[in-house]
Amino acid sequence: MWILIFIIALLFVLGSGLLLLRTANSHKIPDNVKAQPYQDDDD
C-alpha cells in the first residue's frame, strides 16, 4: 500500500516538474525586442 502511494506521489512530482519546464521554455523574448529606456533616465 505504501509503495503505491509513493509511486503516485512520485508521478505527481515528475509531472509537475516537466510541466514547469515546458511552460518556462515557451515564453522566450524575441531577438528583435529591445529594452525601452525609462523617461526619468535623463536626470
N, C-alpha and C positions, 0 to 999 in steps of 0.2 A: 504494500500500500504506500509506504513512504517513498519507494523508488518511483512509483507512478506520479506522485505529487512533485518530486524533484525533477522528473523529465518534463512535466508540463510547465513548471516554473522556468526551467532552462530554455524551453522553446519560446516562452514569452519574452525572456530577456534577449535572446538572439534575434527574435523577430523585431522587437522594438529598436534594437541597435542597428539592424540593417535598414529599417525604415528611416531612422535619423540620418544615417549615412546617405541614403538615397535623396532625401529632401535637402540635405546640406550641399550636395553636389549639383542640384538642379538650378540653383539661384546664383549663377555667375554673372558678374557685371561685364557687359560687352567691352571690347578693347577701345571702341571709338568714344566711350563716355569719359569726359574729363571732369575733374573736380572744379566746382564753381567757387570763386573767392567770396568771402563774406563782404557785405557792404561797409563794414566797420574796419576793414584791413588797412585803409589809408591812414588811420591815426597813428 
